[in-house]
Amino acid sequence: DDIELTKDLYDKYDNTIKKPLPSASKALEAKDFPALAKVAHAMKGCALNIGHESFATVAKELEYLGKGMGPEPPAVENCSALLANLNAIFEEFLKA
């Protein structure tokens, strides 16, 4: 039963993260940093709930950067690099 529960949780996580990743890309394209921060915050929470620490850490960085809480103002290049990193981390998760 624990295996089925774990599989169910991972499946739900998979479906939950697939939705906001494109939203984050659209927000970045529009240079809507507050929207990007909001999406990153939601993804961070979802990742923490399942214990996906590496994803949550990068999502937190993206959230803070989008809110202007980083060492520099939000920039498309910096946010784009973090978003690419999130996509790569998530792809690795899907392979596992």
C-alpha positions in Angstrom: 0.0 0.0 0.0 2.8 2.4 0.7 4.2 1.9 -2.8 0.7 2.7 -4.3 0.4 5.8 -2.1 3.9 7.0 -3.1 3.1 6.4 -6.7 -0.1 8.3 -6.4 1.6 11.3 -4.7 4.3 11.4 -7.4 1.7 11.2 -10.1 -0.2 14.1 -8.6 3.0 16.1 -8.2 3.8 15.4 -11.8 0.5 16.7 -13.0 0.6 19.7 -10.6 4.0 20.9 -11.8 3.3 20.4 -15.5 0.7 23.1 -15.3 2.6 26.0 -13.8 5.8 25.6 -15.8 4.3 26.9 -19.0 2.6 29.7 -17.0 6.0 30.7 -15.6 7.4 30.8 -19.2 4.6 33.0 -20.3 5.0 35.4 -17.4 8.7 35.6 -18.2 8.0 36.3 -21.9 5.7 39.2 -20.8 8.3 40.4 -18.2 5.5 40.1 -15.6 7.9 39.4 -12.7 5.1 39.5 -10.0 3.2 36.8 -11.8 6.4 34.8 -12.3 7.1 35.1 -8.5 3.5 33.9 -7.8 3.9 30.8 -10.0 7.3 30.1 -8.6 5.9 30.3 -5.0 3.2 27.8 -5.9 5.7 25.4 -7.4 8.0 25.7 -4.4 5.2 24.8 -2.1 4.2 21.8 -4.2 7.8 20.6 -4.4 8.3 20.9 -0.6 5.1 18.9 0.0 6.6 16.0 -1.8 10.2 16.4 -0.6 11.7 17.5 -3.9 14.2 19.8 -2.3 16.3 20.6 -5.4 13.3 21.8 -7.3 12.0 23.8 -4.3 15.3 25.5 -3.8 15.5 26.8 -7.4 11.8 27.7 -7.4 12.5 29.8 -4.2 15.3 31.6 -6.0 13.0 32.4 -8.9 10.3 33.5 -6.6 12.6 35.9 -4.7 14.2 37.2 -7.9 10.7 37.8 -9.3 9.8 39.8 -6.2 12.9 41.9 -6.5 14.4 40.3 -3.3 17.6 39.2 -4.9 20.9 41.0 -5.0 19.9 42.6 -8.3 16.6 43.6 -9.9 14.7 40.9 -11.8 16.2 40.4 -15.3 14.9 38.1 -18.0 18.3 36.5 -18.4 18.6 35.5 -14.7 15.0 34.4 -14.5 15.3 32.5 -17.8 18.4 30.6 -16.4 16.5 29.6 -13.2 13.4 28.5 -15.2 15.6 26.4 -17.5 17.1 24.8 -14.4 13.6 24.1 -13.0 12.7 22.4 -16.3 15.9 20.3 -16.2 15.3 19.2 -12.6 11.7 18.3 -13.4 12.8 16.3 -16.4 15.2 14.3 -14.3 12.4 13.7 -11.8 10.2 12.3 -14.5 12.9 9.9 -15.6 13.3 8.5 -12.1 
